[in-house]
């Protein structure tokens, strides 16, 4: 799960988060997903999963920070604002009290692909990953690895090609990864909960 880390560069400016009423709801949804173990931390201490929401009327977005997977409930200081990013150079510029993770570029690529998208959530589930692969869900190229410019480009391509404001897909080159997006936080939560319910039913 650490592919791409060596290429990633993050530039953090220390500062407080701007006002964002949607952050409370985003944090509630993250806790729900954490309780389902769709966001969390592996035995080796590597965290997985991130949630984000667009700042109204801007290209910026608030995202859960790096190495926060072990926490069930996040504080505002566990989030940062991604001010800009350069997927080709694998660079992210953010403001907050914690660095953005390399998943930020995939989130940012979704927002760039469709300005009507306001929430992106990236989770991990081996069961959901296998279920979605077996049932023909959309997926990125297996050659596009985690934390690389390729996965950001693949994510943007897939979202543009679908032409919809809501969707869910597998990151085939990032084992167990699933990304869901939509116009609001609640719709993204429902996409993930429904996919989780269906995949768990197939495991019974």
C-alpha positions in Angstrom: 0.0 0.0 0.0 3.0 2.3 0.0 3.5 2.6 -3.8 4.2 6.1 -4.9 5.2 7.5 -1.5 8.8 8.4 -2.5 7.5 10.6 -5.4 4.9 12.5 -3.4 5.7 16.0 -2.2 3.5 18.0 0.1 3.9 21.7 1.0 2.1 22.6 4.3 1.4 26.2 5.4 0.5 26.3 9.0 -3.0 27.8 9.6 -6.5 27.3 10.8 -9.3 25.9 8.6 -11.7 28.3 7.0 -15.4 28.1 8.0 -17.0 25.0 6.5 -20.4 24.0 7.8 -20.3 20.7 5.9 -17.2 19.5 7.9 -19.3 18.4 10.8 -21.4 16.1 8.6 -18.4 14.9 6.8 -16.8 13.9 10.1 -19.9 12.1 11.1 -19.9 10.0 7.9 -16.2 9.3 8.4 -17.0 7.8 11.8 -19.7 5.6 10.4 -17.2 4.3 7.8 -14.5 3.9 10.4 -16.9 1.7 12.5 -17.5 -0.4 9.4 -13.7 -0.7 9.0 -13.8 0.9 5.6 -11.5 3.6 7.0 -8.9 2.6 9.5 -5.4 1.4 10.1 -3.6 -1.9 9.1 -1.8 -4.0 11.7 1.5 -2.5 10.5 0.3 1.0 11.4 -0.4 2.2 7.8 -3.7 4.1 7.7 -6.2 3.9 4.9 -9.1 5.9 3.7 -9.8 9.6 3.3 -12.9 11.9 3.2 -13.1 15.3 1.6 -15.6 18.1 0.8 -15.3 21.0 -1.6 -15.1 24.5 -0.1 -18.2 26.2 -1.5 -17.6 28.1 -4.7 -13.9 27.3 -4.9 -11.5 24.7 -6.4 -10.2 24.0 -2.9 -11.3 21.2 -0.7 -11.0 20.0 2.9 -9.6 16.5 3.4 -8.7 14.3 6.3 -5.0 14.5 7.0 -2.2 11.9 6.7 -1.9 9.2 9.3 -5.3 9.8 10.8 -6.7 6.3 10.1 -6.4 5.0 13.6 -8.7 7.7 15.1 -12.4 7.0 15.3 -13.4 10.6 15.5 -11.3 13.4 14.0 -10.8 16.9 15.4 -10.7 20.0 13.1 -6.9 19.9 13.4 -7.0 16.4 11.7 -8.1 18.1 8.5 -6.4 20.4 6.1 -7.3 22.5 3.1 -5.8 21.5 -0.3 -5.2 24.9 -1.9 -3.8 23.5 -5.1 -2.0 20.5 -6.5 0.0 19.5 -9.5 -0.7 15.9 -10.4 2.0 15.7 -13.1 4.6 16.8 -10.6 3.0 14.8 -7.7 2.8 17.9 -5.5 0.2 19.1 -3.1 0.0 22.6 -1.5 -2.2 22.7 1.7 -3.0 24.7 4.7 -3.8 23.4 8.2 -2.1 21.7 11.2 -1.6 18.4 9.4 -0.3 17.4 6.1 -2.5 16.1 3.3 -2.0 12.5 2.2 -1.0 11.4 -1.3 -4.6 10.4 -1.9 -5.3 14.1 -2.1 -4.5 14.2 -5.8 -7.0 11.6 -6.6 -9.7 13.6 -4.7 -8.6 16.8 -6.4 -8.7 15.1 -9.8 -12.4 14.2 -9.2 -13.3 17.7 -8.2 -11.5 19.1 -11.3 -13.2 16.7 -13.6 -16.7 17.9 -12.6 -17.4 21.2 -10.8 -20.8 19.9 -9.6 -19.0 17.2 -7.4 -18.8 18.4 -3.8 -17.7 15.3 -1.9 -15.2 12.5 -2.5 -14.6 9.5 -0.2 -11.9 6.8 -0.6 -12.3 3.6 1.4 -10.6 0.2 1.5 -12.5 -3.1 1.6 -11.2 -6.4 0.2 -14.8 -7.7 0.1 -16.2 -4.7 -1.7 -13.2 -4.6 -4.0 -13.7 -8.2 -5.1 -17.5 -7.8 -5.4 -17.2 -4.7 -7.6 -14.5 -6.2 -9.8 -16.7 -9.3 -10.3 -19.8 -7.3 -11.1 -18.5 -5.0 -13.7 -18.2 -1.8 -11.8 -16.0 0.9 -13.4 -12.3 0.8 -12.5 -9.1 2.6 -13.1 -6.2 0.9 -14.9 -4.3 -1.7 -12.9 -1.1 0.1 -14.1 -2.1 3.3 -12.2 -0.6 2.8 -8.8 -1.3 4.5 -5.5 0.0 8.0 -4.9 1.2 8.5 -8.5 0.4 11.0 -11.3 -1.1 8.0 -13.2 -3.8 7.3 -10.7 -4.8 11.0 -10.6 -5.0 11.1 -14.3 -6.9 7.8 -14.5 -9.4 9.1 -11.9 -10.0 12.3 -13.8 -10.5 10.4 -17.0 -13.0 8.0 -15.5 -15.1 10.7 -13.9 -15.1 12.8 -17.1 -16.0 9.7 -19.2 -19.0 8.9 -17.1 -20.3 12.5 -17.3 -22.3 12.1 -14.1 -22.2 13.9 -10.8 -22.4 10.7 -8.8 -20.5 7.5 -9.0 -18.4 4.8 -7.5 -15.4 2.9 -8.9 -12.5 0.6 -8.1 -8.9 1.7 -8.1 -7.7 -1.5 -9.7 -4.0 -0.6 -9.3 -4.5 0.2 -5.6 -5.5 -3.0 -3.8 -8.8 -2.9 -2.0 -9.4 0.8 -2.9 -12.8 2.2 -3.8 -13.7 5.8 -4.5 -17.2 7.3 -4.4 -18.2 10.8 -5.3 -21.3 13.0 -5.5 -23.0 16.3 -5.3 -23.3 16.1 -1.5 -22.0 14.1 1.5 -25.2 12.1 2.1 -25.4 10.7 -1.4 -21.8 9.6 -1.3 -22.3 7.9 2.0 -25.4 6.0 0.6 -23.4 4.8 -2.4 -20.8 3.3 -0.1 -23.2 1.8 2.4 -25.2 0.2 -0.4 -22.1 -1.2 -2.1 -20.9 -2.5 1.3 -24.3 -4.1 2.0 -24.4 -5.8 -1.4 -20.9 -7.1 -1.2 -21.3 -8.4 2.4 -24.5 -10.2 1.3 -22.5 -12.0 -1.4 -20.1 -13.2 1.2 -22.7 -14.9 3.3 
